[in-house]
């Protein structure tokens, strides 16, 4: 009963409530943005977000410690793929829910401010999907989309690091020096996975869909 109780305690704590409200508001704004771009959060995309969250949550168990409270997670690539293929809302939800799931399974409680770092990876990974010339499932892209995805990855890590830092300082009263060290290490690890695994996987999907389209 220890872990369920710890999870519930973190859920109803001030950090938990603040971050949950912020996550719901962010998801709502993302859905509105996608709708204005002609994209709706269909059942398929919602299911993709749920599958992405489960995969990220469970596969994050396989990680390599690189510093205090910091690990290299190959599963981060899942967030980039989920976002690019199904959009920023799906990527955001996969990152936030998946991070919370992993924390709950591994530690019992959730460190909510860092769930936003994972959420931002998925969100920014999905910004490319807002471009009408890009559709991973149809194999549509142009020559600039690769560069866009790498730029978005950097911006997403900056945004996620900022929210994690502010959350740690204001909600958890952590030492600024300790948090900066963790953020720098996490940023290097996450960018390595995104750039070397996540984005190449997206382009592999694009190539496979183009090949399938030619065959049909």
Secondary structure as UniProt FT lines:
FT   HELIX           2..11
FT   HELIX           14..36
FT   TURN            37..38
FT   HELIX           43..59
FT   TURN            60..61
FT   STRAND          63..67
FT   TURN            68..69
FT   STRAND          70..73
FT   TURN            74..75
FT   HELIX           76..86
FT   HELIX           88..107
FT   HELIX           112..125
FT   HELIX           127..130
FT   TURN            132..133
FT   HELIX           136..138
FT   TURN            143..144
FT   HELIX           145..170
FT   HELIX           176..193
FT   HELIX           194..198
FT   HELIX           199..215
//
